[in-house]
Amino acid sequence: MAVKILDMKKSVYDLATEFPEVIDIMVTLGFRDISNPVALNTMGRVMTIPKGSKIKGIDMTSVIAMFEDKGFEIINAPESEYAESTEAAVKSRAASQTEAAAKPANASERELLLRSYVERLTKGEDLEAVRTDFVENFKEVDALEIANAEQHLIKSGVPYQEVQKLCDVHSALFHGATKQEQIANAEKAVSASQQAAKRRMNGAADRKEAEFKVQDLIAEPGHPLNVLTLENEGIAEQIAVINRLFGDGAPREAITAELDKLRAVSIHYAKKGDILYTILKSRYDVTGPSDVMWTVDDEIRDELRQVVNGSLADDEWLERSKAVVKRADEMLFKEANILFPICVQFFKAEEWEEVGRDLREYDYCLLKDKPAEWEKASKEDYTHRAAKKGKSEAAANDDEIIFAGGHMTPRQIEAVFNTIPMELTFVDHVDMNRFYNDNGEKKLFKRPISSLDREVYTCHPPTIEPMVRGIISSFKSGAQDKVEVWMNKGGSEVLVSYRAVRDAEGAYVGTLECVQIMDDIKEHYKEQNK
């Protein structure tokens, strides 16, 4: 019978992959979260058994005894890993005290140190040299403090493009030269964020709740962090495919095909940019992620487009392809260890519900299976939110009209209608002309004021009236939702589109006629196809 070696330096995910029975043993010991596939695939990738035992308060002696009883041979247990002579221990403590004295003592000093890193990078100093110093001084610092310091730098006048360079330096906290170093660095960052979260989070009943808030939300089926983490797993899998091709020396065509699939990260990045970054910035004045991370997201997306569609020489193409894949990989760690903890520290329950509602408007990114629906996701539009807040709080002034998607004054509404590059006419549910827009330009289809509040059929000649009645009748019955007619009028190619207008419950409320001159659009595509 082969000996089963359990390496305590390996991540829980790696051990469970090698020995599936590890999951059941850990559950028996009290690690119930690990039975959740999401928890295993997220925190399990960066957490070791000794670290998890420390956080959970589970005695490592019992852990080792249980695994040995199940036939495992334990290596790299904490006792052997960290055992040292008394003399070495004294030296180590003395060195630690000296090191601590040399480190910045407070947030202000650390911010000055970050500023010095920006200056060093701007002057062209090697990135790895700055990374080394960064890890030395910031490995125990909470992610939010780093983000706040970057935000202060930007507000003090340091260009965000320069502060952005620190974003790549951050990755040194999570990426070591070896798998074990990656795990250790990630554990330190998670621990620092957990301790800060414990101090700041409202409603954290005890230490354990504060420490595991992020993991709890990730493990909640359908929660925004659950969905975003599942997408990150899909992104990680695609990156692994590409890296294998790099390692195998695969042909450019094969790698490009997989890089093209990776471009789906733009969907994931859009969710962060449109929702998470904007809430942090607009409601909590946390601008670091929006000013720095957002820019990196854009650069990754744009660079992927270049390596997929550009005509780069092979050597340059390979170098840039590897670099952008590495940046995309590092962004996974930045989200899990910086962005998500910051969001958890600030977002209220109702804001997560809003985020859940908004995420439904986006496609999923590199997911094989559709995630579970989150029952808590808000089903309210702006009118419901306004009703709860009261109009005085929801609207900027009293003459505003509140819609599902926001609020505007009648003057603004009319200006918007008149700016739309179409001739619009609305006929209500009883077939009466009720509205047309007017930007002051000459119309293809005249709309005299006298036509308003008149039955629409009286506005058409007898030869056309049956067609109009047929279209509206089909809209009312639900047989059709739109009818499009192409014609040449006044020397221009014109698209006339009739559309059924329905309310949120699907009830017919009228017909909208849209008249659009298509000459410029046709000319544009003609030029594109030359």
C-alpha positions in Angstrom: 0.0 0.0 0.0 1.5 3.4 -1.1 2.3 5.9 1.6 0.1 8.9 1.6 2.3 12.0 2.2 0.4 15.0 3.5 2.5 18.2 3.0 1.3 20.9 5.4 2.9 23.6 3.2 0.5 22.8 0.4 -2.8 24.6 0.0 -6.0 22.9 1.1 -7.1 22.9 -2.5 -4.0 21.1 -3.7 -4.3 18.5 -0.9 -8.0 17.9 -1.6 -7.2 17.4 -5.3 -4.5 14.9 -4.5 -6.4 13.1 -1.7 -10.2 13.7 -2.0 -10.8 12.2 1.5 -9.0 15.2 3.0 -12.3 17.1 2.7 -14.3 14.7 4.9 -11.5 14.5 7.4 -11.4 18.3 7.7 -15.2 18.6 8.0 -15.0 16.1 10.9 -12.3 18.2 12.5 -14.5 21.3 12.3 -13.6 22.8 9.0 -17.2 22.7 7.7 -16.8 25.5 5.2 -14.4 23.4 3.1 -17.2 21.2 2.0 -18.6 24.1 0.0 -17.0 23.9 -3.6 -16.8 27.7 -3.8 -14.9 28.0 -0.5 -12.6 25.2 -1.6 -11.9 26.9 -5.0 -11.3 30.3 -3.5 -9.9 30.4 0.0 -8.8 26.8 -0.3 -6.3 27.8 -3.0 -4.4 30.1 -0.7 -5.0 28.6 2.7 -2.9 25.8 4.4 -4.2 23.5 7.1 -2.0 25.1 9.8 -3.2 28.6 8.9 -6.8 27.5 8.8 -6.4 25.7 12.2 -5.1 28.9 13.7 -8.0 31.0 12.4 -10.6 28.4 13.4 -8.9 27.8 16.8 -8.5 24.1 16.1 -5.6 22.4 17.9 -3.0 21.2 15.3 -2.1 18.3 17.6 -5.6 16.9 17.0 -5.4 17.6 13.3 -2.2 15.7 12.9 -3.4 12.8 15.0 -6.6 12.5 13.0 -4.7 12.5 9.6 -2.1 10.0 11.0 -5.0 7.8 12.2 -6.4 7.8 8.6 -3.0 6.5 7.3 -1.3 9.8 6.3 2.4 10.6 6.9 2.7 14.3 7.9 5.6 16.4 6.6 6.3 20.1 7.1 4.1 20.4 10.2 4.5 23.7 12.1 6.6 22.1 14.8 9.3 20.9 12.4 8.9 23.9 10.1 9.4 26.6 12.7 11.5 24.7 15.3 14.7 26.6 16.1 17.3 26.6 18.9 17.1 29.0 21.8 20.0 30.9 20.4 18.4 31.2 17.0 15.1 32.3 18.6 16.8 35.0 20.5 18.6 36.2 17.4 15.3 36.1 15.5 13.5 38.1 18.1 16.3 40.7 18.1 16.3 40.9 14.3 12.5 41.3 14.4 12.8 44.2 16.9 15.4 45.9 14.8 13.3 45.4 11.7 10.2 46.7 13.4 12.0 49.8 14.5 13.1 50.5 10.9 9.6 50.1 9.5 7.1 53.0 9.2 5.1 53.2 12.4 1.8 54.7 11.2 -0.4 55.3 8.2 1.2 58.7 7.5 4.7 57.3 7.4 3.5 54.5 5.2 1.9 56.9 2.8 5.2 58.8 2.5 6.9 55.5 1.8 4.3 54.8 -1.0 5.0 58.2 -2.5 8.7 57.4 -2.5 7.9 54.1 -4.4 6.0 56.1 -7.0 9.0 58.4 -7.5 11.4 55.5 -7.8 9.2 53.9 -10.4 8.8 57.2 -12.3 12.6 57.6 -12.4 12.8 54.2 -14.0 14.0 52.0 -11.1 13.6 48.3 -11.6 10.1 47.1 -10.7 11.4 44.1 -8.8 13.6 46.2 -6.5 10.6 48.3 -5.5 8.5 45.2 -5.1 11.0 43.8 -2.6 10.9 46.9 -0.5 7.1 47.1 -0.8 6.7 43.5 0.6 9.1 44.2 3.4 7.1 47.2 4.6 3.6 46.4 3.7 3.1 42.6 4.1 1.1 43.2 7.4 -0.8 46.2 6.2 -4.5 46.1 5.4 -5.5 46.4 1.7 -7.9 49.3 2.5 -5.1 51.3 4.1 -3.0 50.9 0.9 -6.0 51.9 -1.2 -6.6 55.0 1.0 -3.0 56.0 0.8 -3.1 55.8 -3.0 -6.3 57.9 -3.0 -4.6 60.6 -0.9 -1.6 60.6 -3.3 -4.0 61.2 -6.2 -5.9 64.0 -4.4 -2.5 65.6 -3.5 -1.7 66.0 -7.1 0.2 62.9 -8.0 -1.0 61.8 -11.5 -3.1 58.7 -11.3 -1.0 57.2 -14.1 1.9 57.3 -11.8 0.0 55.9 -8.8 -1.2 53.2 -11.1 2.3 51.8 -11.3 1.8 50.7 -7.7 -1.0 48.4 -8.7 1.6 46.0 -10.3 3.7 46.4 -7.2 0.8 45.1 -5.1 0.9 41.8 -6.7 4.2 41.1 -4.9 2.0 40.6 -1.8 0.3 37.7 -3.4 2.8 36.3 -5.9 5.9 34.6 -4.6 8.6 32.8 -6.6 7.2 29.5 -5.4 3.7 28.1 -4.8 4.5 28.0 -1.0 5.5 31.7 -1.1 2.3 32.6 -2.9 0.3 30.8 -0.2 2.2 32.4 2.6 1.9 35.9 1.2 -1.8 35.5 0.5 -2.4 34.3 4.0 -0.6 37.3 5.4 -2.7 39.7 3.3 -5.9 37.9 4.1 -5.1 38.0 7.8 -4.3 41.7 7.7 -7.6 42.5 5.9 -9.5 40.3 8.4 -8.0 42.1 11.4 -8.9 45.5 9.9 -12.3 44.3 8.9 -12.9 43.2 12.5 -12.1 46.7 13.7 -14.3 48.5 11.1 -17.2 46.4 10.3 -20.6 47.3 11.8 -22.6 44.4 13.0 -19.7 42.0 13.4 -20.9 40.2 16.5 -17.6 38.5 17.2 -14.1 38.0 15.8 -15.0 35.0 13.8 -17.9 36.8 12.0 -15.6 39.6 11.1 -12.8 37.3 9.9 -15.0 35.2 7.7 -17.3 37.9 6.3 -15.7 37.9 2.8 -15.7 34.1 2.7 -19.3 33.9 3.9 -20.5 36.1 1.1 -18.4 34.3 -1.5 -20.0 31.0 -0.3 -23.5 32.4 -0.5 -25.0 31.0 -3.8 -25.9 33.8 -6.2 -24.4 36.6 -4.1 -22.5 39.2 -6.2 -19.2 38.1 -4.7 -20.1 34.4 -5.3 -20.8 35.2 -9.0 -17.7 37.3 -9.5 -15.5 34.7 -7.8 -17.0 31.9 -10.0 -16.1 34.1 -13.0 -12.6 34.5 -11.7 -12.3 30.8 -11.5 -13.3 30.6 -15.1 -10.8 33.3 -16.0 -8.1 31.4 -14.1 -8.9 28.2 -16.0 -8.6 30.0 -19.3 -5.3 31.6 -18.2 -4.0 28.1 -17.3 -4.9 26.8 -20.7 -2.9 29.7 -22.3 0.1 29.2 -20.0 0.2 25.5 -20.9 0.3 26.5 -24.6 3.1 29.0 -23.9 5.1 26.2 -22.1 4.5 23.7 -24.9 5.7 26.2 -27.5 2.4 25.9 -29.3 1.9 27.7 -32.7 0.8 31.3 -32.7 -2.6 30.5 -34.2 -3.5 28.1 -31.4 -2.4 30.6 -28.6 -4.3 33.4 -30.4 -7.5 31.4 -30.4 -7.3 31.0 -26.6 -6.3 34.6 -26.1 -9.4 35.5 -28.0 -11.5 33.5 -25.5 -9.8 35.4 -22.7 -11.1 38.7 -24.1 -14.4 37.8 -22.3 -12.8 39.3 -19.2 -14.2 42.6 -20.6 -17.6 41.4 -19.3 -16.2 40.8 -15.9 -14.3 44.1 -15.9 -17.4 46.0 -17.0 -19.2 44.8 -13.9 -16.5 46.1 -11.6 -16.3 49.4 -13.4 -20.0 50.1 -13.8 -21.0 48.9 -10.4 -18.4 48.2 -7.7 -15.9 51.0 -8.4 -18.6 53.6 -8.9 -20.3 52.8 -5.6 -17.0 53.0 -3.7 -16.2 56.3 -5.3 -19.5 58.1 -5.3 -20.9 57.0 -2.0 -17.8 56.4 0.1 -15.1 58.5 -1.6 -12.9 55.5 -2.0 -11.4 56.5 -5.3 -8.3 54.3 -5.3 -9.9 51.3 -7.0 -11.7 53.4 -9.6 -8.7 55.6 -10.4 -6.1 52.8 -10.4 -7.6 49.4 -10.9 -10.1 50.5 -13.5 -7.3 51.9 -15.6 -5.5 48.5 -15.4 -8.7 46.7 -16.4 -8.9 48.9 -19.5 -5.2 48.3 -20.3 -5.6 44.6 -20.0 -8.7 44.6 -22.2 -7.0 46.8 -24.9 -3.8 44.8 -24.9 -5.7 41.6 -25.4 -7.3 43.1 -28.4 -3.9 44.1 -29.8 -2.3 40.7 -29.4 -5.4 39.0 -30.9 -6.1 41.4 -33.8 -2.8 43.3 -34.3 -0.1 42.5 -36.8 2.8 42.3 -34.4 6.1 40.5 -35.2 6.3 37.1 -33.6 8.8 38.0 -30.9 7.0 41.1 -29.8 3.7 39.3 -30.0 4.9 36.5 -27.7 6.4 38.9 -25.2 3.3 41.1 -25.0 1.0 38.1 -24.9 2.8 36.6 -21.9 2.8 40.0 -20.2 -0.9 40.7 -20.6 -1.8 37.2 -19.4 0.3 37.7 -16.3 -1.4 41.0 -15.6 -4.8 39.4 -16.0 -3.7 36.6 -13.6 -2.5 39.2 -11.1 -5.8 41.0 -11.3 -7.5 37.9 -9.9 -5.5 38.2 -6.8 -6.0 41.9 -6.5 -9.8 41.5 -6.7 -9.8 38.7 -4.1 -7.4 40.3 -1.7 -8.0 44.1 -2.2 -11.2 44.9 -4.0 -13.6 42.4 -2.5 -12.5 43.0 1.2 -12.8 46.8 0.6 -16.3 46.3 -0.8 -17.3 44.2 2.2 -16.0 46.8 4.6 -18.2 49.5 3.1 -21.3 48.1 1.3 -24.5 47.9 3.3 -26.9 45.0 2.9 -29.3 47.0 0.7 -26.3 48.0 -1.6 -25.4 44.3 -2.1 -29.1 43.8 -3.1 -28.8 46.6 -5.6 -25.6 45.1 -7.0 -27.3 41.8 -7.3 -30.1 43.4 -9.3 -27.7 45.3 -11.6 -25.6 42.2 -12.3 -28.6 40.5 -13.9 -28.2 43.0 -16.8 -24.8 41.6 -17.8 -23.7 38.4 -19.5 -21.7 35.9 -17.5 -17.9 35.6 -18.1 -16.3 32.3 -18.9 -18.9 30.3 -16.8 -19.8 26.8 -17.9 -23.0 26.7 -15.7 -25.3 29.6 -14.8 -25.0 30.5 -11.2 -27.8 30.2 -8.7 -30.3 33.1 -8.5 -29.7 35.2 -5.4 -33.0 35.5 -3.6 -32.0 38.7 -1.9 -31.2 40.5 -5.1 -33.3 43.7 -5.3 -36.3 43.6 -7.6 -37.0 47.3 -7.2 -36.5 49.9 -9.8 -35.9 53.6 -9.1 -39.6 54.4 -8.5 -39.7 51.9 -5.7 -36.6 53.2 -4.1 -37.9 56.7 -4.4 -41.2 55.7 -2.7 -39.2 54.4 0.3 -37.0 57.5 0.4 -39.6 60.1 -0.2 -39.6 62.3 -3.2 -37.6 65.1 -1.5 -34.7 62.8 -1.0 -35.0 60.8 -4.3 -35.4 63.8 -6.6 -33.2 66.9 -7.0 -36.2 69.2 -7.0 -40.0 69.1 -6.8 -40.8 69.4 -10.5 -38.9 66.3 -11.4 -40.7 63.2 -12.6 -39.4 59.9 -11.1 -39.0 56.9 -13.5 -37.9 53.3 -13.0 -34.5 54.4 -14.4 -34.0 57.8 -12.6 -35.6 61.2 -12.5 -35.7 64.3 -14.8 -37.6 67.6 -15.1 -40.2 68.0 -17.9 -37.8 70.5 -19.5 -35.0 67.9 -19.6 -37.3 65.2 -20.9 -38.5 67.4 -23.8 -34.9 68.3 -24.6 -33.8 64.7 -24.6 -36.7 63.7 -27.0 -35.7 66.5 -29.3 -32.1 65.4 -29.3 -32.8 61.9 -30.4 -31.9 61.7 -34.1 -35.3 60.4 -35.1 -38.8 61.7 -35.7 -40.9 60.2 -32.9 -44.7 60.0 -32.7 -46.6 58.3 -29.9 -50.2 57.0 -30.4 -51.9 55.9 -27.1 -53.9 52.8 -26.3 -57.1 54.3 -27.7 -55.4 55.2 -31.0 -55.1 58.9 -30.3 -52.1 61.0 -31.4 -50.6 62.2 -28.1 -47.0 63.3 -28.8 -44.3 64.1 -31.3 -40.8 65.4 -30.9 -39.6 68.6 -32.6 -36.0 69.7 -32.9 -36.8 72.6 -35.2 -35.5 70.9 -38.3 -37.5 70.1 -41.4 -39.4 66.8 -41.0 -39.8 64.1 -43.6 -43.2 63.4 -42.1 -45.1 66.6 -41.2 -46.7 66.6 -37.8 -49.1 69.6 -37.5 -50.2 70.6 -34.0 -53.8 70.1 -35.1 -53.0 66.3 -35.4 -52.6 66.0 -31.6 -55.6 64.5 -29.7 -57.0 63.2 -33.0 -57.5 59.6 -33.9 -54.4 58.4 -35.8 -56.4 56.9 -38.7 -57.7 60.3 -39.7 -54.1 61.3 -40.4 -53.6 58.8 -43.2 -55.1 58.6 -46.7 -57.7 55.8 -47.3 -55.2 53.7 -49.1 -52.9 53.6 -46.1 -55.4 53.4 -43.3 -56.0 49.6 -43.5 -52.3 49.0 -43.1 -52.1 51.3 -40.1 -55.1 49.6 -38.5 -53.6 46.2 -39.2 -50.3 47.1 -37.5 -51.9 48.6 -34.4 -54.4 45.7 -34.2 -51.5 43.2 -34.2 -49.7 45.1 -31.5 -52.8 45.1 -29.3 -53.3 41.4 -29.7 -49.7 40.6 -29.1 -49.2 39.0 -32.5 -46.4 41.5 -33.3 -44.1 43.8 -31.4 -42.6 45.8 -34.3 -43.0 46.4 -38.0 -40.2 48.0 -40.1 -40.6 49.7 -43.5 -37.8 50.8 -45.7 -38.4 53.5 -48.3 -36.9 56.3 -50.3 -38.2 59.7 -49.4 -37.0 63.1 -50.4 -33.9 61.5 -51.9 -32.9 59.7 -48.7 -33.0 56.1 -47.6 -35.4 56.0 -44.7 -36.3 53.4 -42.1 -39.8 53.7 -40.5 -40.1 51.5 -37.5 -43.4 51.0 -35.7 -43.1 49.5 -32.2 -45.6 48.3 -29.6 -45.2 50.1 -26.3 -45.9 48.0 -23.3 -45.7 48.6 -19.6 -43.8 46.6 -17.0 -46.6 44.0 -16.9 -46.6 43.7 -20.7 -49.9 45.5 -21.2 -50.3 47.5 -24.4 -50.1 51.3 -23.8 -49.6 52.6 -27.3 -47.6 52.6 -30.5 -44.3 54.5 -31.2 -43.4 55.5 -34.8 -39.7 56.1 -35.3 -38.5 57.7 -38.6 -34.7 57.6 -39.2 -32.7 58.8 -42.2 -30.1 56.0 -42.9 -27.9 57.7 -45.5 -25.0 58.4 -43.1 -25.1 54.9 -41.6 -25.2 53.2 -45.1 -22.3 55.4 -46.2 -20.3 54.5 -43.1 -20.5 50.8 -43.7 -19.9 51.3 -47.4 -16.5 52.9 -46.5 -15.8 50.2 -43.9 -16.3 47.5 -46.5 -14.1 49.0 -49.2 
